[in-house]
Amino acid sequence: MTYVIAEPCIDVVDRACVDECPVDCIYEGRRMLYIHPDECIDCGACEPVCPVEAIYYEDDLPEEHVPYLRDNALFFFDTLPGRQAPLGSPGGAAHLSPLGVDTELVASHPPQG
């Protein structure tokens, strides 16, 4: 099981959750943050600090946000436009710059805010 970042994060990209994560498993795309499903330890530290309530435990995702469960995994394990190969499990986001790409679901979402 894992935590998932959903649609309310698109175009907000508040990094309070990144600062709170003890295992550095939250990565920054172009328009949204993503939680690595294999690196997340299910501690829940990220959830209460999210200012837009975009982070959910996998089993608690509201129906309208269920597509983001698969989408968070696709960010790490699929080749995305603008990226030559899947990211995989780099072992922490701190040593990476913002990755500058998003999944198709996020990239195609209308601008928010």
Secondary structure, 3 states (H helix, E strand, C coil): CCEEECHHHCCCCCCHHHHHCCCCCEEECCCCEEECCCCCCCCCCCHHHCCCCCEEEHHHCCHHHCHHHHHHHHHHHCCCCCCCCCCCCCCCCCCCCCCCCCCHHHHCCCCCC
